[in-house]
Amino acid sequence: MKVIIVSPEKVLYQGEASSVVVPGEKGRFEILDHHAPIISTLTKGTVVCRGNAPVTLAVRGGFVDVACNEVSICVEEECK
């Protein structure tokens, strides 16, 4: 599935993933290929994209939108 993760400043990740795990408002959940459409807010935690180029991002919050086998995530990154 196609995944894009953006912050207010830049694109953090754009590519293909076999699964994405996000810190949803009511708990962590995993998004797989052909997931049902969903929009959810995100809380402080970790976003994990699994696939050929795995990515792990610490976030302070944001939201996720899943539709048509595409995952769009807008996050506020943790300060480093």
mmCIF file of the N, C-alpha and C atoms, coordinates in Angstrom:
data_MODEL
# 
_entry.id   MODEL 
# 
loop_
_atom_site.group_PDB 
_atom_site.id 
_atom_site.type_symbol 
_atom_site.label_atom_id 
_atom_site.label_alt_id 
_atom_site.label_comp_id 
_atom_site.label_asym_id 
_atom_site.label_entity_id 
_atom_site.label_seq_id 
_atom_site.pdbx_PDB_ins_code 
_atom_site.Cartn_x 
_atom_site.Cartn_y 
_atom_site.Cartn_z 
_atom_site.occupancy 
_atom_site.B_iso_or_equiv 
_atom_site.pdbx_formal_charge 
_atom_site.auth_seq_id 
_atom_site.auth_comp_id 
_atom_site.auth_asym_id 
_atom_site.auth_atom_id 
_atom_site.pdbx_PDB_model_num 
ATOM 1   N N  . MET A 1 1  ? 0.848   -1.167 0.000  1.00 0.00 ? 1  MET A N  1 
ATOM 2   C CA . MET A 1 1  ? 0.000   0.000  0.000  1.00 0.00 ? 1  MET A CA 1 
ATOM 3   C C  . MET A 1 1  ? 0.897   1.235  0.000  1.00 0.00 ? 1  MET A C  1 
ATOM 4   N N  . LYS A 1 2  ? 0.369   2.335  -0.515 1.00 0.00 ? 2  LYS A N  1 
ATOM 5   C CA . LYS A 1 2  ? 1.121   3.586  -0.545 1.00 0.00 ? 2  LYS A CA 1 
ATOM 6   C C  . LYS A 1 2  ? 0.981   4.298  0.791  1.00 0.00 ? 2  LYS A C  1 
ATOM 7   N N  . VAL A 1 3  ? 2.098   4.844  1.261  1.00 0.00 ? 3  VAL A N  1 
ATOM 8   C CA . VAL A 1 3  ? 2.103   5.548  2.544  1.00 0.00 ? 3  VAL A CA 1 
ATOM 9   C C  . VAL A 1 3  ? 2.823   6.880  2.383  1.00 0.00 ? 3  VAL A C  1 
ATOM 10  N N  . ILE A 1 4  ? 2.231   7.921  2.961  1.00 0.00 ? 4  ILE A N  1 
ATOM 11  C CA . ILE A 1 4  ? 2.915   9.206  3.055  1.00 0.00 ? 4  ILE A CA 1 
ATOM 12  C C  . ILE A 1 4  ? 2.753   9.712  4.485  1.00 0.00 ? 4  ILE A C  1 
ATOM 13  N N  . ILE A 1 5  ? 3.876   10.122 5.059  1.00 0.00 ? 5  ILE A N  1 
ATOM 14  C CA . ILE A 1 5  ? 3.867   10.693 6.403  1.00 0.00 ? 5  ILE A CA 1 
ATOM 15  C C  . ILE A 1 5  ? 4.455   12.090 6.297  1.00 0.00 ? 5  ILE A C  1 
ATOM 16  N N  . VAL A 1 6  ? 3.679   13.076 6.738  1.00 0.00 ? 6  VAL A N  1 
ATOM 17  C CA . VAL A 1 6  ? 4.124   14.468 6.654  1.00 0.00 ? 6  VAL A CA 1 
ATOM 18  C C  . VAL A 1 6  ? 4.041   15.132 8.022  1.00 0.00 ? 6  VAL A C  1 
ATOM 19  N N  . SER A 1 7  ? 4.892   16.130 8.192  1.00 0.00 ? 7  SER A N  1 
ATOM 20  C CA . SER A 1 7  ? 4.806   17.022 9.355  1.00 0.00 ? 7  SER A CA 1 
ATOM 21  C C  . SER A 1 7  ? 4.500   18.402 8.786  1.00 0.00 ? 7  SER A C  1 
ATOM 22  N N  . PRO A 1 8  ? 4.234   19.384 9.631  1.00 0.00 ? 8  PRO A N  1 
ATOM 23  C CA . PRO A 1 8  ? 3.999   20.727 9.089  1.00 0.00 ? 8  PRO A CA 1 
ATOM 24  C C  . PRO A 1 8  ? 5.202   21.279 8.314  1.00 0.00 ? 8  PRO A C  1 
ATOM 25  N N  . GLU A 1 9  ? 6.389   20.739 8.602  1.00 0.00 ? 9  GLU A N  1 
ATOM 26  C CA . GLU A 1 9  ? 7.598   21.258 7.970  1.00 0.00 ? 9  GLU A CA 1 
ATOM 27  C C  . GLU A 1 9  ? 8.016   20.544 6.690  1.00 0.00 ? 9  GLU A C  1 
ATOM 28  N N  . LYS A 1 10 ? 7.751   19.202 6.610  1.00 0.00 ? 10 LYS A N  1 
ATOM 29  C CA . LYS A 1 10 ? 8.301   18.444 5.487  1.00 0.00 ? 10 LYS A CA 1 
ATOM 30  C C  . LYS A 1 10 ? 7.649   17.079 5.356  1.00 0.00 ? 10 LYS A C  1 
ATOM 31  N N  . VAL A 1 11 ? 7.958   16.412 4.245  1.00 0.00 ? 11 VAL A N  1 
ATOM 32  C CA . VAL A 1 11 ? 7.561   15.016 4.051  1.00 0.00 ? 11 VAL A CA 1 
ATOM 33  C C  . VAL A 1 11 ? 8.586   14.166 4.793  1.00 0.00 ? 11 VAL A C  1 
ATOM 34  N N  . LEU A 1 12 ? 8.110   13.318 5.700  1.00 0.00 ? 12 LEU A N  1 
ATOM 35  C CA . LEU A 1 12 ? 8.999   12.480 6.502  1.00 0.00 ? 12 LEU A CA 1 
ATOM 36  C C  . LEU A 1 12 ? 9.237   11.121 5.867  1.00 0.00 ? 12 LEU A C  1 
ATOM 37  N N  . TYR A 1 13 ? 8.218   10.626 5.150  1.00 0.00 ? 13 TYR A N  1 
ATOM 38  C CA . TYR A 1 13 ? 8.344   9.321  4.489  1.00 0.00 ? 13 TYR A CA 1 
ATOM 39  C C  . TYR A 1 13 ? 7.311   9.246  3.377  1.00 0.00 ? 13 TYR A C  1 
ATOM 40  N N  . GLN A 1 14 ? 7.719   8.662  2.261  1.00 0.00 ? 14 GLN A N  1 
ATOM 41  C CA . GLN A 1 14 ? 6.788   8.413  1.169  1.00 0.00 ? 14 GLN A CA 1 
ATOM 42  C C  . GLN A 1 14 ? 7.252   7.150  0.474  1.00 0.00 ? 14 GLN A C  1 
ATOM 43  N N  . GLY A 1 15 ? 6.378   6.154  0.399  1.00 0.00 ? 15 GLY A N  1 
ATOM 44  C CA . GLY A 1 15 ? 6.753   4.903  -0.245 1.00 0.00 ? 15 GLY A CA 1 
ATOM 45  C C  . GLY A 1 15 ? 5.726   3.827  -0.015 1.00 0.00 ? 15 GLY A C  1 
ATOM 46  N N  . GLU A 1 16 ? 6.146   2.588  -0.222 1.00 0.00 ? 16 GLU A N  1 
ATOM 47  C CA . GLU A 1 16 ? 5.295   1.421  -0.060 1.00 0.00 ? 16 GLU A CA 1 
ATOM 48  C C  . GLU A 1 16 ? 5.555   0.786  1.302  1.00 0.00 ? 16 GLU A C  1 
ATOM 49  N N  . ALA A 1 17 ? 4.520   0.192  1.876  1.00 0.00 ? 17 ALA A N  1 
ATOM 50  C CA . ALA A 1 17 ? 4.651   -0.518 3.145  1.00 0.00 ? 17 ALA A CA 1 
ATOM 51  C C  . ALA A 1 17 ? 3.712   -1.717 3.143  1.00 0.00 ? 17 ALA A C  1 
ATOM 52  N N  . SER A 1 18 ? 4.114   -2.760 3.866  1.00 0.00 ? 18 SER A N  1 
ATOM 53  C CA . SER A 1 18 ? 3.237   -3.929 3.998  1.00 0.00 ? 18 SER A CA 1 
ATOM 54  C C  . SER A 1 18 ? 2.289   -3.754 5.177  1.00 0.00 ? 18 SER A C  1 
ATOM 55  N N  . SER A 1 19 ? 2.697   -2.949 6.167  1.00 0.00 ? 19 SER A N  1 
ATOM 56  C CA . SER A 1 19 ? 1.816   -2.624 7.288  1.00 0.00 ? 19 SER A CA 1 
ATOM 57  C C  . SER A 1 19 ? 2.288   -1.336 7.945  1.00 0.00 ? 19 SER A C  1 
ATOM 58  N N  . VAL A 1 20 ? 1.356   -0.679 8.630  1.00 0.00 ? 20 VAL A N  1 
ATOM 59  C CA . VAL A 1 20 ? 1.663   0.548  9.367  1.00 0.00 ? 20 VAL A CA 1 
ATOM 60  C C  . VAL A 1 20 ? 0.981   0.426  10.730 1.00 0.00 ? 20 VAL A C  1 
ATOM 61  N N  . VAL A 1 21 ? 1.747   0.673  11.792 1.00 0.00 ? 21 VAL A N  1 
ATOM 62  C CA . VAL A 1 21 ? 1.199   0.656  13.147 1.00 0.00 ? 21 VAL A CA 1 
ATOM 63  C C  . VAL A 1 21 ? 1.219   2.089  13.670 1.00 0.00 ? 21 VAL A C  1 
ATOM 64  N N  . VAL A 1 22 ? 0.080   2.539  14.187 1.00 0.00 ? 22 VAL A N  1 
ATOM 65  C CA . VAL A 1 22 ? -0.040  3.922  14.668 1.00 0.00 ? 22 VAL A CA 1 
ATOM 66  C C  . VAL A 1 22 ? -0.624  3.956  16.080 1.00 0.00 ? 22 VAL A C  1 
ATOM 67  N N  . PRO A 1 23 ? -0.296  5.018  16.842 1.00 0.00 ? 23 PRO A N  1 
ATOM 68  C CA . PRO A 1 23 ? -0.846  5.171  18.194 1.00 0.00 ? 23 PRO A CA 1 
ATOM 69  C C  . PRO A 1 23 ? -2.188  5.901  18.155 1.00 0.00 ? 23 PRO A C  1 
ATOM 70  N N  . GLY A 1 24 ? -3.265  5.161  17.945 1.00 0.00 ? 24 GLY A N  1 
ATOM 71  C CA . GLY A 1 24 ? -4.599  5.748  17.873 1.00 0.00 ? 24 GLY A CA 1 
ATOM 72  C C  . GLY A 1 24 ? -5.062  6.285  19.212 1.00 0.00 ? 24 GLY A C  1 
ATOM 73  N N  . GLU A 1 25 ? -6.057  7.125  19.181 1.00 0.00 ? 25 GLU A N  1 
ATOM 74  C CA . GLU A 1 25 ? -6.619  7.746  20.388 1.00 0.00 ? 25 GLU A CA 1 
ATOM 75  C C  . GLU A 1 25 ? -7.094  6.693  21.393 1.00 0.00 ? 25 GLU A C  1 
ATOM 76  N N  . LYS A 1 26 ? -7.594  5.559  20.901 1.00 0.00 ? 26 LYS A N  1 
ATOM 77  C CA . LYS A 1 26 ? -8.094  4.499  21.796 1.00 0.00 ? 26 LYS A CA 1 
ATOM 78  C C  . LYS A 1 26 ? -7.166  3.298  21.830 1.00 0.00 ? 26 LYS A C  1 
ATOM 79  N N  . GLY A 1 27 ? -5.922  3.479  21.416 1.00 0.00 ? 27 GLY A N  1 
ATOM 80  C CA . GLY A 1 27 ? -4.941  2.393  21.440 1.00 0.00 ? 27 GLY A CA 1 
ATOM 81  C C  . GLY A 1 27 ? -4.262  2.216  20.098 1.00 0.00 ? 27 GLY A C  1 
ATOM 82  N N  . ARG A 1 28 ? -3.139  1.515  20.126 1.00 0.00 ? 28 ARG A N  1 
ATOM 83  C CA . ARG A 1 28 ? -2.386  1.262  18.896 1.00 0.00 ? 28 ARG A CA 1 
ATOM 84  C C  . ARG A 1 28 ? -3.189  0.346  17.982 1.00 0.00 ? 28 ARG A C  1 
ATOM 85  N N  . PHE A 1 29 ? -3.083  0.591  16.670 1.00 0.00 ? 29 PHE A N  1 
ATOM 86  C CA . PHE A 1 29 ? -3.709  -0.320 15.720 1.00 0.00 ? 29 PHE A CA 1 
ATOM 87  C C  . PHE A 1 29 ? -2.870  -0.433 14.470 1.00 0.00 ? 29 PHE A C  1 
ATOM 88  N N  . GLU A 1 30 ? -3.058  -1.538 13.765 1.00 0.00 ? 30 GLU A N  1 
ATOM 89  C CA . GLU A 1 30 ? -2.273  -1.843 12.579 1.00 0.00 ? 30 GLU A CA 1 
ATOM 90  C C  . GLU A 1 30 ? -3.131  -1.706 11.328 1.00 0.00 ? 30 GLU A C  1 
ATOM 91  N N  . ILE A 1 31 ? -2.544  -1.135 10.300 1.00 0.00 ? 31 ILE A N  1 
ATOM 92  C CA . ILE A 1 31 ? -3.200  -0.958 9.006  1.00 0.00 ? 31 ILE A CA 1 
ATOM 93  C C  . ILE A 1 31 ? -2.500  -1.884 8.022  1.00 0.00 ? 31 ILE A C  1 
ATOM 94  N N  . LEU A 1 32 ? -3.275  -2.754 7.384  1.00 0.00 ? 32 LEU A N  1 
ATOM 95  C CA . LEU A 1 32 ? -2.747  -3.692 6.394  1.00 0.00 ? 32 LEU A CA 1 
ATOM 96  C C  . LEU A 1 32 ? -3.319  -3.365 5.023  1.00 0.00 ? 32 LEU A C  1 
ATOM 97  N N  . ASP A 1 33 ? -2.801  -4.051 3.986  1.00 0.00 ? 33 ASP A N  1 
ATOM 98  C CA . ASP A 1 33 ? -3.334  -3.870 2.626  1.00 0.00 ? 33 ASP A CA 1 
ATOM 99  C C  . ASP A 1 33 ? -4.852  -3.987 2.615  1.00 0.00 ? 33 ASP A C  1 
ATOM 100 N N  . HIS A 1 34 ? -5.496  -3.119 1.872  1.00 0.00 ? 34 HIS A N  1 
ATOM 101 C CA . HIS A 1 34 ? -6.948  -3.121 1.670  1.00 0.00 ? 34 HIS A CA 1 
ATOM 102 C C  . HIS A 1 34 ? -7.730  -2.925 2.967  1.00 0.00 ? 34 HIS A C  1 
ATOM 103 N N  . HIS A 1 35 ? -7.164  -2.157 3.894  1.00 0.00 ? 35 HIS A N  1 
ATOM 104 C CA . HIS A 1 35 ? -7.850  -1.829 5.152  1.00 0.00 ? 35 HIS A CA 1 
ATOM 105 C C  . HIS A 1 35 ? -9.109  -1.019 4.840  1.00 0.00 ? 35 HIS A C  1 
ATOM 106 N N  . ALA A 1 36 ? -10.116 -1.187 5.650  1.00 0.00 ? 36 ALA A N  1 
ATOM 107 C CA . ALA A 1 36 ? -11.339 -0.398 5.486  1.00 0.00 ? 36 ALA A CA 1 
ATOM 108 C C  . ALA A 1 36 ? -11.021 1.090  5.652  1.00 0.00 ? 36 ALA A C  1 
ATOM 109 N N  . PRO A 1 37 ? -11.743 1.969  4.973  1.00 0.00 ? 37 PRO A N  1 
ATOM 110 C CA . PRO A 1 37 ? -11.506 3.406  5.139  1.00 0.00 ? 37 PRO A CA 1 
ATOM 111 C C  . PRO A 1 37 ? -11.678 3.817  6.609  1.00 0.00 ? 37 PRO A C  1 
ATOM 112 N N  . ILE A 1 38 ? -10.790 4.682  7.050  1.00 0.00 ? 38 ILE A N  1 
ATOM 113 C CA . ILE A 1 38 ? -10.829 5.148  8.438  1.00 0.00 ? 38 ILE A CA 1 
ATOM 114 C C  . ILE A 1 38 ? -10.109 6.485  8.540  1.00 0.00 ? 38 ILE A C  1 
ATOM 115 N N  . ILE A 1 39 ? -10.584 7.316  9.458  1.00 0.00 ? 39 ILE A N  1 
ATOM 116 C CA . ILE A 1 39 ? -9.876  8.535  9.852  1.00 0.00 ? 39 ILE A CA 1 
ATOM 117 C C  . ILE A 1 39 ? -9.788  8.475  11.361 1.00 0.00 ? 39 ILE A C  1 
ATOM 118 N N  . SER A 1 40 ? -8.589  8.692  11.907 1.00 0.00 ? 40 SER A N  1 
ATOM 119 C CA . SER A 1 40 ? -8.404  8.615  13.355 1.00 0.00 ? 40 SER A CA 1 
ATOM 120 C C  . SER A 1 40 ? -7.389  9.648  13.804 1.00 0.00 ? 40 SER A C  1 
ATOM 121 N N  . THR A 1 41 ? -7.585  10.150 15.009 1.00 0.00 ? 41 THR A N  1 
ATOM 122 C CA . THR A 1 41 ? -6.570  11.013 15.606 1.00 0.00 ? 41 THR A CA 1 
ATOM 123 C C  . THR A 1 41 ? -5.490  10.127 16.214 1.00 0.00 ? 41 THR A C  1 
ATOM 124 N N  . LEU A 1 42 ? -4.295  10.688 16.316 1.00 0.00 ? 42 LEU A N  1 
ATOM 125 C CA . LEU A 1 42 ? -3.165  9.971  16.890 1.00 0.00 ? 42 LEU A CA 1 
ATOM 126 C C  . LEU A 1 42 ? -2.704  10.672 18.157 1.00 0.00 ? 42 LEU A C  1 
ATOM 127 N N  . THR A 1 43 ? -2.172  9.891  19.084 1.00 0.00 ? 43 THR A N  1 
ATOM 128 C CA . THR A 1 43 ? -1.630  10.435 20.324 1.00 0.00 ? 43 THR A CA 1 
ATOM 129 C C  . THR A 1 43 ? -0.117  10.243 20.332 1.00 0.00 ? 43 THR A C  1 
ATOM 130 N N  . LYS A 1 44 ? 0.498   10.652 21.424 1.00 0.00 ? 44 LYS A N  1 
ATOM 131 C CA . LYS A 1 44 ? 1.940   10.485 21.574 1.00 0.00 ? 44 LYS A CA 1 
ATOM 132 C C  . LYS A 1 44 ? 2.286   9.005  21.505 1.00 0.00 ? 44 LYS A C  1 
ATOM 133 N N  . GLY A 1 45 ? 3.290   8.680  20.715 1.00 0.00 ? 45 GLY A N  1 
ATOM 134 C CA . GLY A 1 45 ? 3.701   7.293  20.570 1.00 0.00 ? 45 GLY A CA 1 
ATOM 135 C C  . GLY A 1 45 ? 4.623   7.124  19.385 1.00 0.00 ? 45 GLY A C  1 
ATOM 136 N N  . THR A 1 46 ? 4.566   5.942  18.780 1.00 0.00 ? 46 THR A N  1 
ATOM 137 C CA . THR A 1 46 ? 5.460   5.604  17.683 1.00 0.00 ? 46 THR A CA 1 
ATOM 138 C C  . THR A 1 46 ? 4.664   5.149  16.465 1.00 0.00 ? 46 THR A C  1 
ATOM 139 N N  . VAL A 1 47 ? 5.033   5.671  15.305 1.00 0.00 ? 47 VAL A N  1 
ATOM 140 C CA . VAL A 1 47 ? 4.482   5.217  14.032 1.00 0.00 ? 47 VAL A CA 1 
ATOM 141 C C  . VAL A 1 47 ? 5.532   4.292  13.412 1.00 0.00 ? 47 VAL A C  1 
ATOM 142 N N  . VAL A 1 48 ? 5.104   3.081  13.039 1.00 0.00 ? 48 VAL A N  1 
ATOM 143 C CA . VAL A 1 48 ? 6.024   2.098  12.472 1.00 0.00 ? 48 VAL A CA 1 
ATOM 144 C C  . VAL A 1 48 ? 5.507   1.667  11.108 1.00 0.00 ? 48 VAL A C  1 
ATOM 145 N N  . CYS A 1 49 ? 6.328   1.864  10.067 1.00 0.00 ? 49 CYS A N  1 
ATOM 146 C CA . CYS A 1 49 ? 6.018   1.386  8.716  1.00 0.00 ? 49 CYS A CA 1 
ATOM 147 C C  . CYS A 1 49 ? 6.908   0.174  8.462  1.00 0.00 ? 49 CYS A C  1 
ATOM 148 N N  . ARG A 1 50 ? 6.290   -0.940 8.089  1.00 0.00 ? 50 ARG A N  1 
ATOM 149 C CA . ARG A 1 50 ? 7.056   -2.155 7.807  1.00 0.00 ? 50 ARG A CA 1 
ATOM 150 C C  . ARG A 1 50 ? 7.004   -2.434 6.318  1.00 0.00 ? 50 ARG A C  1 
ATOM 151 N N  . GLY A 1 51 ? 8.131   -2.867 5.787  1.00 0.00 ? 51 GLY A N  1 
ATOM 152 C CA . GLY A 1 51 ? 8.222   -3.169 4.367  1.00 0.00 ? 51 GLY A CA 1 
ATOM 153 C C  . GLY A 1 51 ? 9.671   -3.195 3.948  1.00 0.00 ? 51 GLY A C  1 
ATOM 154 N N  . ASN A 1 52 ? 9.947   -2.888 2.676  1.00 0.00 ? 52 ASN A N  1 
ATOM 155 C CA . ASN A 1 52 ? 11.318  -2.910 2.158  1.00 0.00 ? 52 ASN A CA 1 
ATOM 156 C C  . ASN A 1 52 ? 12.210  -1.866 2.810  1.00 0.00 ? 52 ASN A C  1 
ATOM 157 N N  . ALA A 1 53 ? 11.648  -0.719 3.162  1.00 0.00 ? 53 ALA A N  1 
ATOM 158 C CA . ALA A 1 53 ? 12.409  0.360  3.806  1.00 0.00 ? 53 ALA A CA 1 
ATOM 159 C C  . ALA A 1 53 ? 11.705  0.730  5.110  1.00 0.00 ? 53 ALA A C  1 
ATOM 160 N N  . PRO A 1 54 ? 11.879  -0.071 6.190  1.00 0.00 ? 54 PRO A N  1 
ATOM 161 C CA . PRO A 1 54 ? 11.163  0.185  7.444  1.00 0.00 ? 54 PRO A CA 1 
ATOM 162 C C  . PRO A 1 54 ? 11.500  1.561  8.033  1.00 0.00 ? 54 PRO A C  1 
ATOM 163 N N  . VAL A 1 55 ? 10.494  2.165  8.645  1.00 0.00 ? 55 VAL A N  1 
ATOM 164 C CA . VAL A 1 55 ? 10.653  3.492  9.259  1.00 0.00 ? 55 VAL A CA 1 
ATOM 165 C C  . VAL A 1 55 ? 9.945   3.484  10.608 1.00 0.00 ? 55 VAL A C  1 
ATOM 166 N N  . THR A 1 56 ? 10.586  4.083  11.610 1.00 0.00 ? 56 THR A N  1 
ATOM 167 C CA . THR A 1 56 ? 9.977   4.255  12.926 1.00 0.00 ? 56 THR A CA 1 
ATOM 168 C C  . THR A 1 56 ? 10.113  5.715  13.309 1.00 0.00 ? 56 THR A C  1 
ATOM 169 N N  . LEU A 1 57 ? 8.994   6.349  13.670 1.00 0.00 ? 57 LEU A N  1 
ATOM 170 C CA . LEU A 1 57 ? 8.988   7.764  14.022 1.00 0.00 ? 57 LEU A CA 1 
ATOM 171 C C  . LEU A 1 57 ? 8.305   7.980  15.369 1.00 0.00 ? 57 LEU A C  1 
ATOM 172 N N  . ALA A 1 58 ? 8.940   8.741  16.248 1.00 0.00 ? 58 ALA A N  1 
ATOM 173 C CA . ALA A 1 58 ? 8.307   9.137  17.507 1.00 0.00 ? 58 ALA A CA 1 
ATOM 174 C C  . ALA A 1 58 ? 7.485   10.389 17.228 1.00 0.00 ? 58 ALA A C  1 
ATOM 175 N N  . VAL A 1 59 ? 6.209   10.351 17.629 1.00 0.00 ? 59 VAL A N  1 
ATOM 176 C CA . VAL A 1 59 ? 5.314   11.473 17.336 1.00 0.00 ? 59 VAL A CA 1 
ATOM 177 C C  . VAL A 1 59 ? 4.621   11.964 18.598 1.00 0.00 ? 59 VAL A C  1 
ATOM 178 N N  . ARG A 1 60 ? 4.205   13.232 18.562 1.00 0.00 ? 60 ARG A N  1 
ATOM 179 C CA . ARG A 1 60 ? 3.455   13.824 19.676 1.00 0.00 ? 60 ARG A CA 1 
ATOM 180 C C  . ARG A 1 60 ? 1.954   13.788 19.436 1.00 0.00 ? 60 ARG A C  1 
ATOM 181 N N  . GLY A 1 61 ? 1.547   13.505 18.215 1.00 0.00 ? 61 GLY A N  1 
ATOM 182 C CA . GLY A 1 61 ? 0.130   13.469 17.874 1.00 0.00 ? 61 GLY A CA 1 
ATOM 183 C C  . GLY A 1 61 ? -0.044  13.688 16.392 1.00 0.00 ? 61 GLY A C  1 
ATOM 184 N N  . GLY A 1 62 ? -1.311  13.687 15.956 1.00 0.00 ? 62 GLY A N  1 
ATOM 185 C CA . GLY A 1 62 ? -1.607  13.910 14.550 1.00 0.00 ? 62 GLY A CA 1 
ATOM 186 C C  . GLY A 1 62 ? -2.884  13.209 14.163 1.00 0.00 ? 62 GLY A C  1 
ATOM 187 N N  . PHE A 1 63 ? -2.954  12.807 12.880 1.00 0.00 ? 63 PHE A N  1 
ATOM 188 C CA . PHE A 1 63 ? -4.109  12.048 12.417 1.00 0.00 ? 63 PHE A CA 1 
ATOM 189 C C  . PHE A 1 63 ? -3.704  11.153 11.259 1.00 0.00 ? 63 PHE A C  1 
ATOM 190 N N  . VAL A 1 64 ? -4.518  10.129 11.014 1.00 0.00 ? 64 VAL A N  1 
ATOM 191 C CA . VAL A 1 64 ? -4.288  9.195  9.920  1.00 0.00 ? 64 VAL A CA 1 
ATOM 192 C C  . VAL A 1 64 ? -5.564  9.078  9.106  1.00 0.00 ? 64 VAL A C  1 
ATOM 193 N N  . ASP A 1 65 ? -5.409  8.970  7.798  1.00 0.00 ? 65 ASP A N  1 
ATOM 194 C CA . ASP A 1 65 ? -6.527  8.794  6.870  1.00 0.00 ? 65 ASP A CA 1 
ATOM 195 C C  . ASP A 1 65 ? -6.184  7.603  5.980  1.00 0.00 ? 65 ASP A C  1 
ATOM 196 N N  . VAL A 1 66 ? -7.058  6.602  5.963  1.00 0.00 ? 66 VAL A N  1 
ATOM 197 C CA . VAL A 1 66 ? -6.856  5.414  5.139  1.00 0.00 ? 66 VAL A CA 1 
ATOM 198 C C  . VAL A 1 66 ? -8.014  5.308  4.158  1.00 0.00 ? 66 VAL A C  1 
ATOM 199 N N  . ALA A 1 67 ? -7.698  5.205  2.869  1.00 0.00 ? 67 ALA A N  1 
ATOM 200 C CA . ALA A 1 67 ? -8.718  5.047  1.825  1.00 0.00 ? 67 ALA A CA 1 
ATOM 201 C C  . ALA A 1 67 ? -8.052  4.540  0.555  1.00 0.00 ? 67 ALA A C  1 
ATOM 202 N N  . CYS A 1 68 ? -8.716  3.633  -0.135 1.00 0.00 ? 68 CYS A N  1 
ATOM 203 C CA . CYS A 1 68 ? -8.264  3.141  -1.450 1.00 0.00 ? 68 CYS A CA 1 
ATOM 204 C C  . CYS A 1 68 ? -6.822  2.627  -1.411 1.00 0.00 ? 68 CYS A C  1 
ATOM 205 N N  . ASN A 1 69 ? -6.486  1.900  -0.346 1.00 0.00 ? 69 ASN A N  1 
ATOM 206 C CA . ASN A 1 69 ? -5.156  1.309  -0.174 1.00 0.00 ? 69 ASN A CA 1 
ATOM 207 C C  . ASN A 1 69 ? -4.043  2.356  -0.106 1.00 0.00 ? 69 ASN A C  1 
ATOM 208 N N  . GLU A 1 70 ? -4.386  3.558  0.368  1.00 0.00 ? 70 GLU A N  1 
ATOM 209 C CA . GLU A 1 70 ? -3.407  4.617  0.603  1.00 0.00 ? 70 GLU A CA 1 
ATOM 210 C C  . GLU A 1 70 ? -3.546  5.110  2.032  1.00 0.00 ? 70 GLU A C  1 
ATOM 211 N N  . VAL A 1 71 ? -2.412  5.299  2.687  1.00 0.00 ? 71 VAL A N  1 
ATOM 212 C CA . VAL A 1 71 ? -2.377  5.756  4.075  1.00 0.00 ? 71 VAL A CA 1 
ATOM 213 C C  . VAL A 1 71 ? -1.705  7.127  4.101  1.00 0.00 ? 71 VAL A C  1 
ATOM 214 N N  . SER A 1 72 ? -2.425  8.131  4.585  1.00 0.00 ? 72 SER A N  1 
ATOM 215 C CA . SER A 1 72 ? -1.881  9.485  4.723  1.00 0.00 ? 72 SER A CA 1 
ATOM 216 C C  . SER A 1 72 ? -1.829  9.812  6.208  1.00 0.00 ? 72 SER A C  1 
ATOM 217 N N  . ILE A 1 73 ? -0.647  10.166 6.687  1.00 0.00 ? 73 ILE A N  1 
ATOM 218 C CA . ILE A 1 73 ? -0.464  10.448 8.108  1.00 0.00 ? 73 ILE A CA 1 
ATOM 219 C C  . ILE A 1 73 ? 0.149   11.834 8.249  1.00 0.00 ? 73 ILE A C  1 
ATOM 220 N N  . CYS A 1 74 ? -0.472  12.669 9.068  1.00 0.00 ? 74 CYS A N  1 
ATOM 221 C CA . CYS A 1 74 ? 0.055   13.995 9.377  1.00 0.00 ? 74 CYS A CA 1 
ATOM 222 C C  . CYS A 1 74 ? 0.409   13.979 10.857 1.00 0.00 ? 74 CYS A C  1 
ATOM 223 N N  . VAL A 1 75 ? 1.669   14.250 11.177 1.00 0.00 ? 75 VAL A N  1 
ATOM 224 C CA . VAL A 1 75 ? 2.118   14.130 12.563 1.00 0.00 ? 75 VAL A CA 1 
ATOM 225 C C  . VAL A 1 75 ? 2.908   15.361 13.005 1.00 0.00 ? 75 VAL A C  1 
ATOM 226 N N  . GLU A 1 76 ? 2.979   15.483 14.305 1.00 0.00 ? 76 GLU A N  1 
ATOM 227 C CA . GLU A 1 76 ? 3.876   16.443 14.930 1.00 0.00 ? 76 GLU A CA 1 
ATOM 228 C C  . GLU A 1 76 ? 4.979   15.599 15.549 1.00 0.00 ? 76 GLU A C  1 
ATOM 229 N N  . GLU A 1 77 ? 6.211   15.782 15.072 1.00 0.00 ? 77 GLU A N  1 
ATOM 230 C CA . GLU A 1 77 ? 7.333   14.965 15.540 1.00 0.00 ? 77 GLU A CA 1 
ATOM 231 C C  . GLU A 1 77 ? 7.712   15.299 16.978 1.00 0.00 ? 77 GLU A C  1 
ATOM 232 N N  . GLU A 1 78 ? 8.265   14.299 17.670 1.00 0.00 ? 78 GLU A N  1 
ATOM 233 C CA . GLU A 1 78 ? 8.840   14.512 18.998 1.00 0.00 ? 78 GLU A CA 1 
ATOM 234 C C  . GLU A 1 78 ? 10.092  15.359 18.823 1.00 0.00 ? 78 GLU A C  1 
ATOM 235 N N  . CYS A 1 79 ? 10.361  16.227 19.779 1.00 0.00 ? 79 CYS A N  1 
ATOM 236 C CA . CYS A 1 79 ? 11.589  17.023 19.760 1.00 0.00 ? 79 CYS A CA 1 
ATOM 237 C C  . CYS A 1 79 ? 12.772  16.089 19.956 1.00 0.00 ? 79 CYS A C  1 
ATOM 238 N N  . LYS A 1 80 ? 13.857  16.383 19.285 1.00 0.00 ? 80 LYS A N  1 
ATOM 239 C CA . LYS A 1 80 ? 15.046  15.526 19.377 1.00 0.00 ? 80 LYS A CA 1 
ATOM 240 C C  . LYS A 1 80 ? 16.088  16.142 20.264 1.00 0.00 ? 80 LYS A C  1 
# 
